Amino acid sequence: MLPRARSGAEMRSPEFQKKLSEGPIWIITARPAGSHGMGKALVLWFLYLLLVALFAGYVAAIALPAGTHYLTVFRLAGTAAFMALSLGLLHDSIWYGRQWRTTVKLMFDGLIYALLLGGTFGWLWPRG
């Protein structure tokens, strides 16, 4: 765990800096006791994807009229979905020390979902 300091002055003290350099520094996720099955997580993931699709569709509907070419819809909706699904992952590597390789893998996963979502919007876009 990170050592605690009561003030900015204490954080700059040699003693506090020594504690930081000796390590280890931990960041822990605490969860309630009990079984953590996949069911609830999968339902929440599906709802999250629906929310991303809702906002990607909203952005596309504001920007593009009916009858817009497939690739234009694909590009706009897919970009909006990628921003929602992947760019928010960068902060864990920046601030919490998650390995960049892990973040890139997770962002690639988000890219796949974004491509599927963009393709679906392009396919189902009103023809005008």
LUMDRENMI-362541 format. One record per residue: residue number from 1; y, x negated, z of N, C-alpha, C, O in turn. Coordinates in steps of 0.2 Angstrom, whole numbers, m for minus. Example, Ala and Ser with C-alpha at 12.3 -4.5 7.8 and 13.67 -1.06 7.14 Angstrom:
REM LUMDRENMI-362541
   num      ny      nx      nz     cay     cax     caz      cy      cx      cz      oy      ox      oz
     1     m28     m66      39     m22     m62      39     m16     m66      39     m17     m71      42
     2     m11     m64      35      m5     m68      36       0     m64      39       6     m67      40
REM end
This chain:
REM LUMDRENMI-362541
   num      ny      nx      nz     cay     cax     caz      cy      cx      cz      oy      ox      oz
     1      m6      m4       0       0       0       0       6      m4       0       6     m10       2
     2      11      m2      m3      18      m5      m3      20      m6       4      20      m1       8
     3      23     m12       6      26     m13      13      32      m8      13      35      m7       8
     4      34      m6      19      40      m1      19      46      m5      22      45      m9      26
     5      51      m4      19      58      m7      22      62      m1      24      62       4      21
     6      66      m2      29      71       3      32      77       3      28      81       8      29
     7      79      m2      25      85      m3      21      85      m8      16      80     m11      15
     8      90      m7      11      91     m12       6      91     m19       8      88     m24       5
     9      94     m20      14      95     m27      16      88     m30      19      86     m35      18
    10      84     m25      22      77     m27      24      73     m29      18      69     m33      18
    11      74     m25      12      70     m27       6      72     m34       3      67     m37       0
    12      78     m36       4      80     m42       2      78     m48       7      79     m54       5
    13      75     m46      12      74     m52      17      68     m56      15      64     m53      12
    14      68     m62      17      62     m67      15      56     m64      18      51     m65      15
    15      56     m61      24      49     m58      27      46     m53      22      40     m53      21
    16      51     m48      20      49     m43      16      46     m46       9      41     m43       7
    17      50     m50       6      48     m53       0      41     m57       0      37     m57      m4
    18      40     m60       6      33     m63       7      28     m58       8      22     m59       5
    19      29     m52      11      24     m47      11      22     m45       4      16     m43       2
    20      27     m44       0      26     m42      m7      22     m47     m11      18     m45     m15
    21      24     m53     m10      21     m58     m14      13     m59     m12       9     m62     m16
    22      12     m58      m6       5     m59      m3       0     m54      m6      m6     m55      m7
    23       3     m48      m7      m1     m42      m9      m7     m41      m5      m8     m43       0
    24     m12     m37      m7     m12     m33     m13      m7     m27     m12      m5     m25      m7
    25      m5     m24     m18      m1     m18     m18      m5     m13     m21      m8     m13     m26
    26      m5      m7     m17     m10      m2     m19      m5       4     m21       0       6     m18
    27      m8       8     m26      m5      15     m27     m11      19     m27     m15      19     m31
    28     m11      24     m22     m17      28     m21     m15      36     m23     m10      38     m22
    29     m20      39     m26     m20      46     m27     m24      49     m21     m30      48     m21
    30     m21      53     m17     m25      57     m12     m26      64     m14     m21      68     m17
    31     m32      66     m14     m34      73     m16     m37      77     m10     m40      73      m6
    32     m37      83     m10     m40      87      m4     m48      86      m5     m51      84     m10
    33     m51      86       1     m58      85       2     m62      91      m2     m59      96      m3
    34     m68      90      m4     m72      95      m7     m74      93     m14     m72      87     m17
    35     m78      97     m18     m80      96     m24     m74      96     m29     m70     101     m29
    36     m74      92     m34     m69      92     m39     m73      93     m46     m74      88     m50
    37     m75      99     m48     m79     100     m54     m74     100     m60     m68      99     m59
    38     m77     100     m66     m73      99     m72     m70     106     m74     m66     106     m78
    39     m73     111     m72     m71     118     m74     m63     119     m73     m60     121     m78
    40     m61     118     m67     m54     119     m66     m49     114     m70     m44     116     m73
    41     m51     108     m71     m48     103     m75     m48     105     m82     m42     104     m85
    42     m53     108     m85     m53     110     m92     m49     116     m93     m46     116     m98
    43     m49     120     m89     m45     126     m89     m37     124     m89     m33     126     m94
    44     m36     120     m85     m29     117     m84     m27     113     m91     m21     114     m93
    45     m31     109     m93     m30     105     m99     m29     110    m105     m24     109    m109
    46     m33     115    m106     m32     120    m111     m25     124    m111     m22     125    m116
    47     m23     126    m104     m17     129    m104     m11     124    m105      m6     126    m108
    48     m12     118    m104      m7     112    m105      m7     112    m113      m1     111    m116
    49     m12     112    m116     m12     111    m124      m9     117    m127      m5     117    m132
    50     m10     123    m124      m6     129    m126       1     129    m125       5     131    m129
    51       3     126    m120      10     125    m118      14     120    m123      19     121    m126
    52      10     115    m124      13     110    m129      13     113    m136      18     112    m140
    53       8     117    m138       8     121    m145      14     126    m145      17     126    m150
    54      15     129    m139      20     134    m139      27     131    m141      31     133    m145
    55      28     125    m137      35     121    m138      35     118    m145      40     118    m148
    56      30     115    m147      30     112    m154      31     118    m159      35     117    m164
    57      28     123    m159      29     129    m163      36     132    m163      39     133    m168
    58      39     132    m157      46     134    m156      51     129    m160      55     131    m163
    59      50     123    m159      54     118    m162      53     119    m170      58     119    m173
    60      47     119    m172      46     120    m179      49     127    m182      52     127    m187
    61      48     132    m178      51     138    m180      59     138    m181      62     142    m185
    62      62     135    m176      69     134    m177      71     130    m183      76     131    m186
    63      68     125    m184      70     120    m189      68     122    m196      71     120    m201
    64      62     125    m197      59     126    m203      58     134    m205      56     138    m201
    65      60     136    m211      60     143    m213      52     144    m215      49     139    m217
    66      51     150    m216      44     152    m219      44     150    m226      49     149    m230
    67      38     148    m228      37     145    m235      38     137    m235      38     135    m241
    68      39     134    m230      40     127    m230      34     124    m231      28     126    m230
    69      34     118    m235      28     115    m237      24     112    m231      26     110    m226
    70      17     112    m232      12     110    m227      14     104    m224      14     103    m218
    71      15      99    m228      17      92    m225      23      92    m220      23      88    m216
    72      28      95    m222      34      96    m218      33      99    m211      35      96    m206
    73      29     104    m212      27     108    m205      23     103    m201      24     102    m195
    74      18     100    m204      13      96    m201      17      90    m198      16      88    m192
    75      22      87    m201      25      81    m199      30      83    m192      30      80    m187
    76      33      89    m193      38      91    m187      34      93    m181      35      91    m176
    77      29      98    m182      25     100    m177      21      95    m174      20      94    m167
    78      18      90    m178      14      85    m175      18      80    m171      16      77    m166
    79      24      79    m174      28      74    m170      30      77    m163      30      73    m158
    80      32      83    m163      34      86    m157      28      86    m152      29      85    m146
    81      22      88    m154      16      88    m150      15      80    m148      13      80    m142
    82      15      76    m152      14      69    m150      19      66    m144      17      63    m140
    83      25      68    m145      30      67    m140      28      70    m133      28      67    m128
    84      26      76    m133      24      79    m127      17      76    m124      16      76    m118
    85      12      75    m129       6      73    m126       5      65    m125       1      63    m121
    86       9      61    m128       8      54    m127      14      50    m124      13      45    m121
    87      20      51    m126      26      47    m124      27      47    m116      29      42    m114
    88      25      53    m113      26      53    m106      21      49    m102      21      48     m96
    89      16      46    m106      11      41    m103      14      34    m101      11      31     m97
    90      19      33    m105      21      26    m105      24      24     m98      23      18     m96
    91      27      29     m94      30      27     m88      24      25     m83      26      21     m78
    92      18      27     m83      13      24     m79      12      17     m80      10      13     m75
    93      12      14     m86      12       7     m87      18       3     m84      18      m2     m82
    94      24       6     m86      30       3     m84      31       3     m76      33      m2     m74
    95      30       9     m73      32       9     m66      26       8     m61      27       5     m56
    96      20      10     m63      14       9     m59       9       4     m60       4       4     m57
    97      11       0     m65       6      m5     m67       0      m4     m70      m5      m8     m70
    98      m1       3     m73      m7       4     m77      m8      m1     m82      m3      m3     m86
    99     m14      m3     m84     m15      m7     m89     m12      m4     m96     m14       1     m97
   100      m9      m8    m100      m6      m6    m106     m12      m4    m111     m11       1    m115
   101     m17      m7    m110     m23      m5    m115     m25       2    m113     m27       6    m118
   102     m25       4    m107     m27      11    m105     m22      16    m108     m24      21    m110
   103     m16      14    m107     m11      18    m109     m11      19    m117     m10      25    m119
   104     m12      14    m121     m13      14    m128     m19      19    m130     m18      23    m134
   105     m24      18    m126     m30      22    m128     m29      30    m126     m30      34    m130
   106     m25      31    m121     m23      38    m119     m18      41    m124     m19      47    m126
   107     m14      37    m127      m9      39    m132     m13      40    m139     m11      45    m142
   108     m18      36    m140     m22      38    m146     m25      44    m146     m25      48    m151
   109     m28      46    m140     m31      52    m139     m25      58    m140     m27      63    m143
   110     m19      57    m137     m14      62    m138     m12      62    m146     m10      68    m148
   111     m13      57    m149     m11      57    m157     m16      61    m160     m14      65    m165
   112     m23      61    m158     m28      65    m162     m26      72    m160     m26      76    m165
   113     m25      74    m154     m23      81    m153     m17      83    m157     m16      89    m159
   114     m12      79    m157      m6      80    m161      m7      81    m168      m4      86    m171
   115     m11      77    m171     m13      78    m178     m16      85    m179     m15      88    m184
   116     m21      86    m175     m24      93    m175     m20      99    m175     m20     104    m178
   117     m15      98    m170     m10     103    m169      m5     104    m175      m4     109    m177
   118      m3      98    m177       1      98    m183      m2     101    m189       1     105    m193
   119      m8      99    m190     m12     102    m196     m13     109    m195     m13     113    m200
   120     m14     112    m189     m15     119    m188      m9     123    m190      m9     128    m193
   121      m3     120    m187       3     124    m189       5     123    m196       7     128    m199
   122       3     118    m200       4     118    m207       0     122    m211       2     126    m216
   123      m6     123    m209     m11     128    m212      m9     135    m211     m10     139    m216
   124      m7     137    m205      m5     144    m203       2     146    m204       4     151    m202
   125       6     141    m206      13     142    m207      14     148    m212      11     148    m217
   126      19     153    m210      20     159    m215      22     156    m222      26     152    m222
   127      20     159    m227      21     157    m234      27     160    m236      30     158    m242
   128      30     164    m233      37     167    m235      36     172    m240      41     175    m242
REM end
